[in-house]
Amino acid sequence: MKNILLALLVTTGLFAANHVVDQKGKTFIPHAISVAVGDTITFKNSDPFAHNAYTDDEANEFDIGMQSPKIDVKVTVKAAGTFNVECAIHPNMLLEVTAK
């Protein structure tokens, strides 16, 4: 019963963490993060111009669209694995996410 309750709490997000990734100087800060399935990633835009964050990873696919300065956008990690997040506006920006 205890294990079932713990599994229920984990899957409902009660133990989920939030990881903040800043976009500043046309780079993701940090450049790599480790997260758990169910955790969220908040993308901050600290630059004075727009950014974008997206991944084509089939299990975790997202695209936050055009992100204006001083706006935060949150996404949830759905599956385990390693995937890259890029900015469609600034192709040199790269974030590696490892989800367990």
N, C-alpha and C positions, 0 to 999 in steps of 0.2 A: 504494500500500500504506500509506504514511504517513497519508493522509487517512482511509482506512478504519479504521486503528487509532485515530486521534483521534476519529472519530465513535463508535466502540465505547466508548471511555473516557468520552465525554460522556454517552452514553445509559445507561451503567451507573452513573452517578452519582459517578464518581471525582472529577469537578470540581464537583460540586454544592456550593452554599453553604447555610449555615443562617442565617436571618434571625430575630432575636428581636423579638417584639412583646409589650410588657407591657400588662397591663390594670390600670390604677391610677386611682383617682379617677373611676371610671365613664367612662374614656376609653381608647382604644387609643393607645399611645405606641410608635413615631411614628404619625401620622395617615395617612401614605402611604409606600409602599415600592416599589422597583423590584427585580424578581427575574428569574431566568432559569428557563426550563422545566426541571424536574428539581430545582430548589432546594427546600429545606424552609423552612417558617415554624413557629417554636416560639412558641406562645401561653403566656405566663406569666400567672399570676393573683396579683398583689401586693396585692389588696384583701382585706379580712377577710370577704368574702361571695362567693357564687358568681357566675360569669359564664358566657357561652356565646359561641362564635364560629361563624358559618356564612356560606355564600354560596349563592345560588341560581343562580350562573353555571353554565350547562349543561356547559361544558368542564372546570370546576374545582370542581364541586359538592362541598361537605363540610359537616358539622355535628358539632362536637366534643362536643355534649351539655352536660350540667351540669358545669361545671368548678369544683371546690372550690378554696378558697384554697391557695396555695403548691404547686399542681399545675401541671406543664408538659405541654402537649399539642402534638404535632408533626404537621403535614400537609405533603404534597408537592404542588407546583404541577405540573399535568399539561399545560397548554396555554397558548399565547401569548394575550395580550389584556389588557384592563383590566377589573377586576371589584371590587365592593364586598364587604367583610366587615362583618357586623353582629352585635350581641349581642341574642339573643331576649329577654333579661331586661331590658336597658337599651336601649331603642330609639334613644336619641340617640348611642350609640356607633357610629362609622363608621371603617372603614379602607379606603383605596383601594390596590389592588394592581395594578401594571403588570408584566406578565410578557412577556419577550421570548424 
